Amino acid sequence: MAESGAVLAPPPRPGVLRRLAIVPALNEEASVGAVIDEIRAAAPGFDIVVVDDGSADRTSGIAHEHGAIVLRLPYNVGIGGAVQTGYQFAAEHGYDVAIQIDGDGQHDPREIVKLLEPLLAGEADMVAGTRFAGGEGYRSSATRRIGIAMLAKAVSLIVRQRVTDPTSGFRAANRRTLELFAADYPHDYPEAEATVLVHRHHLRIAEVPVQMRARAEGSSSIRGLYSMVYMGKVLLALFVSLFRRYPQDSA
């Protein structure tokens, strides 16, 4: 499905956790190079794979020029499919830890260390960076924050713990979680549904406060009153997911 670039995954080093940064990107030629450089500076032990979700610009070429592993999808499959492609690469190449970080520059790679702390301490299987649990910095529109708050309450009820930022795509996963995501990752409303998926598989979830930035280029397609409609669709998808059966349900 994906067309791999010339850069291959480095061989494993004995006794060292293999760490991968997954960067989904769609038409991010203006920002992806800087994102790669920032990840390398902030997390030098990470390999970097850019999943180009059918871009019409030079996203793949620039990512390759900056030394990333590039997986180019032949057509646009959406954020869920692009992210799952990254997790499949991580699972197939024996990575122990994967960080998910957007290619538009909103996620600050200097915050990666915060996501890793509970993961490496064995306190969580998936860690999400949250904009709403302390600190200041970039904040989304008022209508979108209201929608996120409603969604956060619903997800919190489902997973039986407090979740403040269910739409955050800035996440860290250990080997158990990245293998789960490689095999089964939501495509429609991936962040919130993935949190529920982790809970349903009896894996541990944690959030850590992080600061996020405004997009380096472009704008979100989920804004204004549509953000409320979008959150309503996500809530419906979560409700439907409650009736989905998983292998462990019949164990």
TADA-V241098 format. One record per backbone hydrogen bond with DSSP energy under -1.0 kcal/mol. NH is the residue of the N-H (numbers start at 1). CO is the residue of the C=O. If there is no record, write none. Layout:
NH & CO
NH & CO
This chain:
3 & 72
5 & 70
16 & 13
20 & 97
21 & 47
22 & 99
23 & 49
25 & 51
31 & 28
32 & 28
35 & 31
36 & 32
37 & 33
38 & 34
39 & 35
40 & 36
41 & 37
42 & 38
43 & 39
46 & 43
47 & 19
49 & 21
50 & 69
51 & 23
52 & 71
53 & 25
54 & 52
62 & 58
63 & 59
64 & 60
65 & 61
66 & 62
67 & 64
68 & 63
69 & 48
71 & 50
72 & 3
73 & 52
82 & 78
83 & 79
84 & 80
85 & 81
86 & 82
87 & 83
88 & 84
89 & 85
90 & 86
91 & 87
92 & 88
93 & 89
94 & 91
95 & 90
96 & 18
97 & 18
98 & 173
99 & 20
100 & 171
101 & 22
103 & 24
111 & 108
112 & 109
115 & 111
116 & 112
117 & 113
120 & 116
121 & 117
122 & 119
123 & 118
124 & 118
125 & 204
126 & 204
127 & 172
128 & 206
129 & 170
130 & 208
138 & 212
145 & 141
146 & 142
147 & 143
148 & 144
149 & 145
150 & 146
151 & 147
152 & 148
153 & 149
154 & 150
155 & 151
156 & 152
157 & 153
158 & 154
159 & 155
160 & 156
161 & 156
168 & 165
171 & 100
172 & 127
173 & 98
174 & 125
178 & 174
179 & 175
180 & 176
181 & 177
182 & 178
183 & 179
184 & 180
193 & 189
194 & 190
195 & 191
196 & 192
197 & 193
198 & 194
199 & 195
200 & 196
201 & 197
202 & 199
203 & 198
206 & 126
208 & 128
210 & 130
213 & 106
216 & 104
227 & 224
229 & 225
230 & 226
231 & 227
232 & 228
233 & 229
234 & 230
235 & 231
236 & 232
237 & 233
238 & 234
239 & 235
240 & 236
241 & 237
242 & 238
243 & 240
244 & 241
249 & 246
250 & 247
